[in-house]
Amino acid sequence: QVQLVESGGGLVQPGGSLRLSCAASGSIVKINRMGWYRQAQGKQRELVAYFFSGGDTDYADSVKGRFTISGDNAKNTVYLQMNSLKLEDTAVYYCTANVQGLYLSGDYWGQGIQVTVSS
C-alpha cells in the first residue's frame, strides 16, 4: 500500500520554469531512493534525476545544470526544479521510488504528469 502522487506539471514557454513534486504515502518503512523519469511521445522512457536517502543526487546529461532534484526525507517527498526549459523537455514525467514497505518492498511508480514546453 504505497502510493506516489505527482503535482506541478503544466504548460510553459521555452526558457521558463516549473517545479514538480512527488509525495509517497502508505506503509513505508524506508525509502531508499526517489527520482524522476520522462517519456516523450514516440520515444523511450529515460532517466531524468535521482535523489538518494543520504542526500546524493544523479542527473541525466541532458538536464544537468538546468534541473535540480531535492528531497525531504521526513515528508517522503521529492522535488524537481526545472529551469531554462527547452522544447525537447516536453514529456510525461513519472515519479519513481524504491521502497522498503511493511510487508512488500520494491519499485513504485506514479501515474505521470504532463510537462509541455511550447511557444
Backbone as numpy.savetxt, mean C-alpha at the origin, in Angstrom:
# Nx Ny Nz CAx CAy CAz Cx Cy Cz
-9.68 -14.17 10.53 -10.50 -12.98 10.53 -9.64 -11.73 10.53
-8.88 -11.56 9.47 -8.06 -10.38 9.27 -8.57 -9.65 8.05
-8.77 -8.36 8.17 -9.25 -7.54 7.07 -8.31 -6.35 6.85
-8.13 -5.99 5.59 -7.37 -4.82 5.21 -8.28 -3.87 4.47
-8.32 -2.62 4.89 -9.18 -1.62 4.28 -8.35 -0.45 3.81
-8.40 -0.18 2.50 -7.65 0.92 1.90 -8.53 2.16 1.77
-7.89 3.31 1.79 -8.59 4.57 1.57 -7.61 5.59 1.01
-8.15 6.66 0.42 -7.33 7.77 -0.02 -7.07 7.88 -1.50
-7.59 6.96 -2.29 -7.38 7.02 -3.73 -8.24 8.08 -4.38
-8.06 8.22 -5.70 -8.86 9.18 -6.43 -8.17 9.65 -7.69
-8.63 10.78 -8.19 -8.13 11.39 -9.42 -7.25 12.58 -9.08
-6.09 12.64 -9.73 -5.16 13.73 -9.49 -4.45 14.07 -10.80
-4.05 15.33 -10.95 -3.32 15.76 -12.13 -1.84 15.40 -12.02
-1.15 15.27 -13.14 0.29 15.02 -13.08 1.00 16.05 -12.23
1.94 15.57 -11.41 2.65 16.43 -10.49 1.98 16.58 -9.14
0.77 16.09 -9.01 0.03 16.19 -7.77 0.39 15.11 -6.78
-0.33 15.10 -5.67 -0.05 14.18 -4.57 -1.31 13.51 -4.07
-1.14 12.31 -3.56 -2.18 11.57 -2.86 -1.55 10.81 -1.71
-2.33 10.52 -0.70 -1.89 9.67 0.39 -2.86 8.52 0.57
-2.35 7.31 0.45 -3.13 6.11 0.68 -2.93 5.62 2.11
-3.99 5.06 2.67 -3.93 4.47 3.99 -4.46 3.05 3.93
-3.93 2.18 4.76 -4.41 0.81 4.87 -4.39 0.41 6.33
-5.55 0.05 6.84 -5.69 -0.35 8.23 -6.02 -1.84 8.31
-5.27 -2.56 9.11 -5.51 -3.98 9.34 -6.27 -4.16 10.65
-7.23 -5.05 10.63 -8.01 -5.33 11.83 -8.34 -6.81 11.89
-8.73 -7.26 13.07 -9.09 -8.64 13.27 -8.26 -9.30 14.35
-8.19 -10.61 14.29 -7.47 -11.40 15.30 -5.99 -11.44 14.96
-5.32 -10.35 15.25 -3.92 -10.18 14.88 -3.04 -10.34 16.11
-2.07 -11.23 15.99 -1.05 -11.38 17.01 0.16 -10.51 16.68
0.57 -10.56 15.41 1.72 -9.80 14.97 1.64 -9.59 13.47
1.99 -8.38 13.03 2.14 -8.09 11.61 3.63 -8.01 11.31
4.07 -8.90 10.44 5.49 -8.94 10.09 5.86 -7.81 9.13
4.98 -7.54 8.17 5.22 -6.49 7.20 3.91 -6.11 6.52
3.84 -4.88 6.07 2.72 -4.39 5.28 3.28 -3.61 4.09
2.54 -3.62 3.01 3.03 -2.91 1.84 1.97 -2.69 0.80
2.44 -2.21 -0.35 1.56 -1.87 -1.46 2.07 -2.48 -2.76
1.14 -3.04 -3.51 1.35 -3.42 -4.89 0.41 -2.60 -5.76
0.67 -2.59 -7.06 -0.25 -1.93 -7.98 -0.32 -2.72 -9.27
-1.45 -2.56 -9.96 -1.65 -3.22 -11.23 -2.34 -2.26 -12.18
-1.62 -1.88 -13.23 -2.18 -1.05 -14.27 -2.93 -1.91 -15.28
-3.84 -1.31 -16.00 -4.65 -2.04 -16.97 -3.77 -2.70 -18.02
-3.94 -4.00 -18.18 -3.17 -4.74 -19.16 -1.77 -5.10 -18.75
-1.39 -4.83 -17.51 -0.04 -5.12 -17.04 -0.07 -6.01 -15.81
1.08 -6.57 -15.48 1.21 -7.43 -14.32 1.25 -6.62 -13.03
0.83 -7.24 -11.95 0.91 -6.60 -10.65 2.37 -6.48 -10.23
2.73 -5.33 -9.67 4.11 -5.08 -9.31 4.21 -4.49 -7.90
5.34 -4.74 -7.28 5.63 -4.18 -5.97 5.80 -2.67 -6.07
5.24 -1.95 -5.11 5.45 -0.52 -4.98 6.37 -0.23 -3.80
5.99 -0.67 -2.61 6.78 -0.39 -1.41 6.36 -1.33 -0.29
7.28 -1.57 0.63 7.02 -2.38 1.81 7.51 -1.67 3.06
6.79 -1.86 4.13 7.17 -1.37 5.45 7.23 -2.56 6.40
8.36 -2.73 7.06 8.56 -3.84 7.97 8.37 -3.38 9.41
8.02 -4.34 10.26 7.66 -4.00 11.64 8.78 -3.31 12.39
10.03 -3.60 12.02 11.15 -2.96 12.66 11.45 -1.56 12.16
10.73 -1.12 11.12 10.91 0.22 10.59 11.62 0.29 9.26
12.17 -0.81 8.79 12.83 -0.81 7.49 11.82 -0.69 6.36
12.27 -0.14 5.24 11.41 0.05 4.08 12.10 -0.43 2.81
11.29 -0.68 1.79 11.80 -1.11 0.50 10.91 -0.49 -0.57
11.51 -0.04 -1.68 10.78 0.64 -2.75 11.14 0.07 -4.10
10.17 0.09 -5.00 10.46 -0.15 -6.39 11.25 1.02 -6.96
12.14 0.73 -7.90 12.95 1.78 -8.49 12.10 2.87 -9.15
10.96 2.50 -9.69 10.13 3.44 -10.41 9.50 4.50 -9.52
9.42 4.26 -8.21 8.80 5.21 -7.30 9.77 5.80 -6.30
10.97 5.30 -6.26 11.95 5.75 -5.28 12.22 7.25 -5.45
12.18 7.97 -4.35 12.37 9.41 -4.37 11.09 10.20 -4.52
10.01 9.55 -4.91 8.71 10.21 -5.06 7.69 9.73 -4.04
7.72 8.44 -3.72 6.78 7.85 -2.77 7.47 7.60 -1.45
6.71 7.70 -0.37 7.22 7.41 0.96 6.23 6.52 1.69
6.71 5.38 2.18 5.87 4.49 2.96 6.22 4.65 4.43
5.21 4.62 5.27 5.41 4.71 6.70 4.35 3.87 7.39
4.56 3.60 8.66 3.62 2.77 9.38 3.47 3.18 10.82
2.35 2.82 11.37 2.05 3.02 12.78 1.78 1.63 13.35
2.78 1.05 13.99 2.65 -0.32 14.48 1.54 -0.46 15.51
1.36 0.54 16.34 0.34 0.47 17.38 -1.07 0.44 16.78
-1.24 1.05 15.61 -2.55 1.13 14.97 -2.71 0.12 13.83
-1.69 -0.68 13.57 -1.70 -1.66 12.47 -2.08 -0.99 11.15
-1.47 0.13 10.89 -1.79 0.94 9.72 -0.52 1.29 8.96
-0.62 1.25 7.64 0.48 1.66 6.78 -0.02 2.76 5.85
0.88 3.70 5.51 0.55 4.82 4.66 1.48 4.85 3.46
0.98 5.38 2.37 1.80 5.60 1.19 1.58 7.03 0.71
2.56 7.89 0.93 2.52 9.25 0.45 3.09 9.28 -0.96
2.29 9.70 -1.92 2.68 9.70 -3.32 2.78 11.15 -3.80
3.98 11.57 -4.15 4.23 12.91 -4.65 4.73 12.84 -6.09
4.67 13.97 -6.76 5.14 14.08 -8.15 4.57 12.97 -9.02
3.27 12.79 -8.93 2.63 11.68 -9.63 2.72 11.83 -11.14
2.89 10.70 -11.80 3.01 10.63 -13.25 1.86 9.83 -13.83
1.66 9.98 -15.14 0.60 9.24 -15.81 0.76 7.74 -15.61
1.99 7.26 -15.62 2.23 5.83 -15.49 2.00 5.30 -14.08
1.71 6.17 -13.12 1.33 5.72 -11.79 -0.13 5.29 -11.71
-0.89 5.55 -12.75 -2.29 5.15 -12.78 -2.40 3.63 -12.65
-3.15 3.17 -11.66 -3.29 1.75 -11.40 -4.27 1.54 -10.27
-4.64 0.29 -10.07 -5.31 -0.12 -8.85 -4.23 -0.49 -7.84
-4.27 0.13 -6.69 -3.28 -0.11 -5.65 -3.85 -1.04 -4.60
-3.08 -2.09 -4.28 -3.51 -3.11 -3.34 -2.63 -3.10 -2.10
-3.26 -3.06 -0.96 -2.56 -3.21 0.30 -2.38 -4.69 0.61
-1.24 -5.05 1.15 -0.99 -6.43 1.53 -0.27 -6.48 2.87
-0.48 -7.56 3.59 0.15 -7.73 4.89 0.45 -9.19 5.14
1.60 -9.45 5.72 1.93 -10.78 6.20 1.65 -10.79 7.70
0.69 -11.61 8.10 0.13 -11.52 9.45 0.24 -12.85 10.17
0.67 -12.79 11.41 0.53 -13.91 12.32 -0.77 -13.70 13.09
-1.76 -14.52 12.80 -3.05 -14.40 13.44 -3.16 -15.28 14.67
-4.33 -15.22 15.28 -4.56 -16.01 16.48 -4.57 -17.50 16.16
-5.16 -17.86 15.01 -5.24 -19.27 14.61 -4.61 -19.54 13.24
-4.65 -18.56 12.37 -4.12 -18.70 11.02 -3.14 -17.58 10.73
-2.13 -17.91 9.94 -1.13 -16.93 9.55 -0.93 -16.99 8.04
-0.52 -15.87 7.47 -0.26 -15.83 6.05 -0.41 -14.44 5.47
-0.52 -14.40 4.15 -0.65 -13.14 3.42 -2.11 -12.77 3.23
-2.40 -11.48 3.43 -3.75 -10.96 3.25 -3.70 -9.78 2.30
-4.81 -9.55 1.61 -4.91 -8.50 0.61 -6.16 -7.68 0.79
-6.04 -6.37 0.56 -7.21 -5.52 0.46 -7.86 -5.68 -0.90
-9.01 -5.05 -1.08 -9.74 -5.20 -2.33 -9.23 -4.29 -3.44
-8.35 -3.37 -3.12 -7.77 -2.47 -4.10 -8.46 -1.13 -4.13
-7.70 -0.11 -4.50 -8.24 1.24 -4.60 -7.64 1.92 -5.83
-8.48 2.63 -6.58 -8.06 3.22 -7.85 -7.32 4.53 -7.63
-6.19 4.66 -8.30 -5.46 5.91 -8.40 -5.35 6.26 -9.88
-5.87 7.41 -10.25 -5.84 7.84 -11.64 -5.12 9.18 -11.75
-4.07 9.21 -12.56 -3.32 10.43 -12.82 -3.62 10.84 -14.25
-4.25 11.98 -14.41 -4.69 12.40 -15.73 -4.74 13.91 -15.81
-4.40 14.45 -16.98 -4.52 15.87 -17.22 -5.88 16.24 -17.77
